[in-house]
Amino acid sequence: MRGGWRVATVAALLVIGSTFPSARAASGRHCAIQLIPTSRHGSVIDSKATLVGCYATFSQAISAGSRGTISLDADMTPDQLRDSDLATASPLSSVLIGTEFNALAFGGASNDYFAATACAGTDVWDVNYVGDGLNDTFSSGKGFGGCDHNKKFQDADFSGNVLTCTPNCNDYGSLSNQVSSLRWRP
């Protein structure tokens, strides 16, 4: 009976786990990523990138990442997105500060980074390592939310070759498929 209880518990956890966005990560090509602050040094906010979920459409990823406060047309593609499309009056939403693409010219799969605040003022958001599943996959990117100077670093911990996008780069050149850490600033 004890063994049956364990099997039933594991099965229940698997069913429950399948309803959360992270369980769908492998099936979607547009991922929403929340930046969770880990420390602050003056205006620099060090953060950990945490997957919200991956979705079949870009508009679903934006909705999930903004906690449902940003609604885009279902057929909108990442290359069409502009800051004006992201206007929201809700203080409960997360702000889209950057989108990384796995193909040139803002194409392919997208990884959409959301933060608690925009880069307006002096806030600088850092991710010292993009994660094993995303490391060395980005080829182009856009900045949003006042994040007009975006740095792409070849290595983790903001080292190696660097490219600054102001705010967008449709081709990371020699850093294409080589990015390991990110920084967004005004």
C-alpha positions in Angstrom: 0.0 0.0 0.0 2.8 2.4 0.8 4.4 1.9 -2.6 1.0 2.6 -4.3 0.8 5.9 -2.3 4.2 7.0 -3.6 3.3 6.1 -7.2 0.0 8.0 -6.9 1.7 11.0 -5.4 4.3 11.1 -8.2 1.6 10.8 -10.8 -0.4 13.6 -9.2 2.7 15.8 -9.1 3.3 15.1 -12.8 -0.2 16.1 -13.7 0.0 19.3 -11.6 3.4 20.1 -13.0 2.1 19.9 -16.6 -0.2 22.8 -16.0 2.6 25.2 -15.2 4.2 27.2 -18.0 7.7 25.8 -17.4 6.5 22.4 -18.2 5.7 23.6 -21.7 9.2 25.0 -22.2 10.2 22.5 -24.8 7.1 23.0 -27.0 7.1 26.7 -27.5 9.4 28.9 -29.6 8.7 32.2 -27.8 9.7 32.3 -24.2 8.9 34.8 -21.5 11.7 35.3 -18.9 11.3 37.2 -15.7 14.4 39.0 -14.2 14.5 38.4 -10.5 16.7 40.8 -8.6 19.5 39.1 -6.6 21.4 42.2 -5.4 21.7 45.9 -6.1 24.9 48.0 -6.4 23.9 51.6 -6.8 21.9 51.7 -10.0 22.9 48.2 -11.2 20.4 45.4 -10.5 21.9 42.0 -10.6 19.3 39.5 -11.5 18.6 35.8 -12.2 16.7 35.0 -15.4 13.7 32.8 -14.5 11.6 31.1 -17.2 7.9 32.0 -17.0 7.1 29.7 -19.9 7.5 29.1 -23.6 4.6 29.5 -26.0 3.6 28.8 -29.6 3.0 32.5 -30.4 4.8 35.7 -29.6 1.7 37.4 -28.3 1.1 34.5 -25.8 4.7 35.0 -24.4 4.2 38.7 -24.1 0.9 38.3 -22.3 2.4 35.7 -19.9 5.5 37.8 -19.2 3.5 40.9 -18.5 1.1 39.0 -16.2 -1.7 39.5 -18.7 -1.5 43.3 -18.9 -0.2 43.5 -22.5 -2.3 42.1 -25.2 -1.0 42.0 -28.8 -2.7 40.9 -32.0 -2.3 37.1 -32.2 -0.5 37.4 -35.5 2.1 40.0 -34.4 5.6 38.8 -34.9 8.6 39.9 -32.7 10.1 41.9 -35.5 7.0 44.1 -35.7 6.9 45.0 -32.0 7.4 48.6 -31.0 7.5 50.4 -27.6 4.1 51.9 -28.4 2.6 48.4 -28.5 3.7 47.8 -24.9 1.9 50.7 -23.2 0.2 49.6 -20.1 -1.3 51.5 -17.1 -1.1 48.6 -14.6 1.5 48.8 -11.9 1.2 45.1 -11.5 2.7 44.2 -14.8 6.3 43.4 -15.6 8.1 45.6 -18.2 9.5 44.1 -21.4 13.1 45.4 -21.5 14.6 43.3 -24.2 14.0 40.5 -26.7 16.8 38.2 -28.0 16.4 36.3 -31.2 18.1 33.1 -32.4 18.2 34.3 -36.0 19.4 37.4 -37.7 17.1 40.4 -38.5 14.9 39.7 -35.4 13.8 36.3 -36.7 13.4 32.8 -35.3 12.6 32.0 -31.8 12.4 34.8 -29.3 13.4 35.1 -25.6 11.5 38.1 -24.0 13.1 39.5 -20.8 10.7 41.2 -18.3 11.8 43.3 -15.3 10.0 45.0 -12.4 11.0 48.4 -13.7 12.0 49.9 -17.0 15.5 51.3 -17.6 14.2 54.9 -17.3 16.2 56.9 -14.9 19.3 55.1 -13.8 18.3 51.4 -13.4 20.6 49.0 -15.1 19.6 45.3 -15.4 22.2 42.6 -15.5 22.1 38.9 -16.2 25.6 37.4 -15.6 24.7 34.1 -17.4 21.8 33.5 -19.7 21.5 29.8 -18.8 22.6 26.5 -20.3 19.6 26.3 -22.7 20.1 29.8 -24.1 23.9 30.2 -24.0 25.4 30.9 -27.4 22.1 31.0 -29.2 21.3 34.7 -29.8 22.0 36.5 -33.1 19.9 39.7 -33.0 18.0 41.7 -30.4 15.8 44.7 -29.4 15.7 46.9 -26.4 12.4 48.2 -24.9 11.3 50.2 -21.9 13.9 52.9 -22.1 16.7 50.3 -22.3 18.5 52.1 -25.1 22.0 50.8 -24.5 22.1 47.0 -24.5 25.3 45.1 -24.1 25.9 41.5 -25.3 28.9 39.8 -23.7 30.6 36.8 -25.2 31.4 35.2 -21.8 29.6 34.8 -18.5 30.1 37.5 -15.9 30.3 40.3 -18.5 33.6 39.4 -20.0 35.0 38.6 -23.4 34.1 40.5 -26.5 31.2 42.9 -26.2 28.6 44.5 -28.5 26.5 47.5 -27.6 23.1 47.9 -29.3 21.4 51.3 -29.2 18.8 49.9 -28.7 18.5 47.3 -31.5 20.9 45.2 -33.4 19.7 43.1 -36.4 23.0 41.2 -36.5 25.4 40.5 -33.7 28.2 39.9 -36.2 31.1 38.0 -34.6 29.1 37.6 -31.4 26.2 35.8 -33.3 25.6 32.5 -31.4 28.3 33.5 -28.9 26.3 35.6 -26.2 26.5 34.4 -22.6 25.6 37.5 -20.5 23.4 40.6 -21.0 23.1 44.1 -19.7 20.3 46.7 -20.3 20.7 50.3 -19.4 19.1 53.7 -20.3 
